[in-house]
Every structure is written in C-alpha cells, then in structure tokens.
Amino acid sequence: MRRRLFLAASLALVPWAGQAADAGALEAAIREAIGDAVPVEGGIELRVPAVAENGAQVPLAIVADSPMTEADHVTAIHVFAPGNPTPGVASFRLFPGLARAEIHTRIRVAEEQAILVLAVHGNGMVRQASAALKVTRGGCLS
C-alpha cells in the first residue's frame, strides 16, 4: 500500500507527455533501484535543455546536495525516462571523499517527457527531482 501511494504521488508530480513504458515497468525499475524507500522532493539540481534537437544525445547534469563525507554522502544516483521503451536510463555509484555528488552525461530519450532523478544517501534517505524535456527527433527505437 505504501509503495503504491509513493508511486502515485511521484507520478502525479511529473508532467508526462507520453508513456511508452507502462507504469508497471517504471515502478519495477524504481523499486529495483531504491527498494521500499520513499523519496522526498528536493536536494537535487537537474540541468537538462528545455528542448533537445536530437533525442539520441541529450546533455544532462545532476548535482545532489551532500557534503560527501564518510558520515553523510550520496551513494547512488538513478535516472529514469518513463517515455522510453525501457524507463531505467542510468545508475551511478558514488563514494565518500568525492568533491561533489555531481554527474554530467548524455542520455537517449524517445519522446517529449519528464526525466526523473533519484539520489540515494548513505543513511537511506532518497531525494527526487524531475525536469520536463521536449525533443524534436526521438533517440530510441521501440
């Protein structure tokens, strides 16, 4: 029950333009990444262009608010694109001692959608952020 409430609340926060992957696939991908943890909004800066000309290579920058000390650090960052045929896009493992919990990468997106990012902290807390993204040409094959 708690899991369904979390997913419903998370999905309500994200303005979906299209849904190539079904909600069950997204829920399974999130559960695989964070287990039964309930994400809290905020604590993540997500930089993605408002419009990407080519969905095959969309720049994405993620900065999670964390001191990155042994006692308090981000252990993982997970990226989801629910409009893609497979919603789980990437997972990154981080370790204490890094200067910042920061990721710069390029991702593929199939269509206009909202990118969802989850940051897992060492104490079990999970933060989330999302950003709307429009693409002129999709980068995924169904």
C-alpha positions as CSV (number, residue, x, y, z in Angstrom):
1,M,0.0,0.0,0.0
2,R,2.8,2.4,1.0
3,R,4.6,1.6,-2.3
4,R,1.5,2.4,-4.4
5,L,1.0,5.7,-2.6
6,F,4.6,6.7,-3.2
7,L,4.4,5.8,-6.9
8,A,1.1,7.6,-7.3
9,A,2.4,10.7,-5.6
10,S,5.7,10.6,-7.6
11,L,3.9,10.1,-10.9
12,A,1.5,13.0,-10.1
13,L,4.4,15.4,-9.7
14,V,5.8,14.6,-13.2
15,P,4.0,16.1,-16.2
16,W,4.0,13.1,-18.6
17,A,3.7,13.9,-22.2
18,G,3.8,10.3,-23.4
19,Q,4.2,7.0,-21.8
20,A,6.0,4.4,-23.9
21,A,6.9,2.3,-20.9
22,D,3.9,1.3,-18.8
23,A,3.6,2.4,-15.2
24,G,4.4,-1.2,-14.0
25,A,7.7,-1.1,-15.8
26,L,8.5,2.3,-14.2
27,E,7.5,1.1,-10.8
28,A,9.6,-2.1,-11.2
29,A,12.7,0.0,-12.3
30,I,12.3,2.4,-9.3
31,R,11.8,-0.5,-6.8
32,E,14.9,-2.2,-8.2
33,A,16.9,0.9,-7.7
34,I,15.7,2.1,-4.3
35,G,13.7,-0.8,-2.7
36,D,10.9,0.4,-0.4
37,A,12.4,3.8,0.3
38,V,10.0,6.8,-0.1
39,P,11.7,9.7,-2.0
40,V,11.4,13.3,-0.8
41,E,11.3,16.1,-3.3
42,G,14.3,18.5,-3.4
43,G,18.0,18.5,-2.8
44,I,18.9,17.8,-6.4
45,E,19.7,20.3,-9.1
46,L,18.8,18.9,-12.5
47,R,20.1,20.6,-15.7
48,V,18.6,19.5,-19.0
49,P,17.7,21.6,-22.0
50,A,14.1,22.6,-22.3
51,V,14.2,21.4,-26.0
52,A,16.6,18.9,-27.4
53,E,17.1,18.8,-31.2
54,N,18.3,15.2,-31.1
55,G,16.9,12.7,-28.6
56,A,19.9,10.4,-29.2
57,Q,22.2,12.6,-27.2
58,V,20.6,14.9,-24.6
59,P,23.1,16.6,-22.2
60,L,22.2,16.0,-18.6
61,A,23.8,17.4,-15.4
62,I,22.8,16.3,-11.9
63,V,24.1,17.9,-8.7
64,A,22.9,16.4,-5.4
65,D,23.2,18.4,-2.2
66,S,25.6,16.5,0.0
67,P,28.9,17.1,1.9
68,M,30.2,13.8,0.6
69,T,31.9,12.9,3.9
70,E,32.1,9.3,5.3
71,A,29.2,10.0,7.6
72,D,27.0,11.8,5.1
73,H,27.2,11.2,1.3
74,V,25.2,10.2,-1.8
75,T,25.8,6.6,-2.6
76,A,23.9,6.4,-5.9
77,I,22.1,8.5,-8.5
78,H,19.5,6.9,-10.7
79,V,18.0,8.4,-13.9
80,F,14.6,7.4,-15.4
81,A,12.9,8.4,-18.6
82,P,9.3,7.0,-18.4
83,G,8.6,7.7,-22.1
84,N,11.4,5.4,-23.2
85,P,10.8,1.8,-24.1
86,T,12.9,0.9,-21.1
87,P,12.4,3.5,-18.3
88,G,15.7,3.0,-16.4
89,V,18.3,5.1,-18.3
90,A,21.4,5.1,-16.0
91,S,22.6,4.4,-12.4
92,F,25.8,5.9,-11.0
93,R,27.6,4.8,-7.8
94,L,29.3,7.4,-5.7
95,F,31.7,7.2,-2.8
96,P,32.7,9.5,0.1
97,G,35.6,11.7,-0.5
98,L,34.4,13.0,-3.9
99,A,34.4,16.7,-4.0
100,R,30.7,16.8,-5.1
101,A,27.9,14.5,-5.9
102,E,27.8,15.6,-9.5
103,I,27.2,13.7,-12.8
104,H,27.5,15.0,-16.3
105,T,26.4,12.7,-19.1
106,R,24.3,12.3,-22.3
107,I,21.2,10.2,-22.4
108,R,18.8,9.0,-25.1
109,V,15.1,9.9,-24.9
110,A,12.3,8.6,-27.2
111,E,9.9,11.5,-27.0
112,E,8.7,14.5,-25.0
113,Q,8.6,13.5,-21.3
114,A,9.9,14.3,-17.8
115,I,13.2,13.0,-16.7
116,L,13.1,11.6,-13.1
117,V,16.3,11.5,-11.0
118,L,16.6,9.8,-7.6
119,A,19.6,10.3,-5.3
120,V,20.2,7.7,-2.6
121,H,22.0,8.9,0.6
122,G,24.1,6.6,2.9
123,N,21.6,7.0,5.7
124,G,18.8,5.5,3.4
125,M,17.1,8.8,2.6
126,V,16.2,9.2,-1.1
127,R,15.7,12.6,-2.8
128,Q,14.0,13.1,-6.1
129,A,13.8,15.8,-8.9
130,S,12.2,15.9,-12.3
131,A,12.5,18.1,-15.4
132,A,10.4,18.4,-18.5
133,L,12.1,17.8,-21.8
134,K,10.9,18.2,-25.3
135,V,12.6,16.6,-28.3
136,T,12.3,17.4,-31.9
137,R,13.6,13.9,-33.0
138,G,13.4,10.9,-30.8
139,G,16.6,8.9,-30.0
140,C,15.2,5.5,-29.1
141,L,13.9,2.6,-31.2
142,S,10.8,0.9,-29.9
